[in-house]
Amino acid sequence: VQLQASGGGLVQAGGSLRLSCAASGSDFSINGIGWYRQAPGKQRELVARITTLGRLDYADSVKGRFTISRDNGKNTVYLQMNSLKPEDTAVYYCNADAVSGSRWAMYWGQGTQVTVSS
């Protein structure tokens, strides 16, 4: 399973960005897909995740500002980020857990930089 992320960039505080992550491959089924982020000197942390059944998980720090959504037909997940803060600055990574063939695994996309200026 390959994950292709896009949509990062530079934005002023209070602004918005939308990240996209498209999953591709053969014979796979995604269970959950979402976004993690890692700021310099910090551990990677969950930002938001959505499962096939529609369960949503958000980091407390982004609740009410970020919205995750999924287009199952396109195997694509989106992260709408509003009211961005400088502390949201990080590299954002798309992540999915999926079954490919008969094998379950975690997959990571390349990171996309999000920079929020004050």
Secondary structure, DSSP 8 states (H G I E B T S, - for coil): -EEEEE--EEEETT--EEEEEEEE-SSEEEEEEEEEEE-TTS--EEEEEEETT--EEE-GGGTTTEEEEEEGGGTEEEEEE-S--GGG-EEEEEEEEEEETTEEEEEE---EEEEEE-
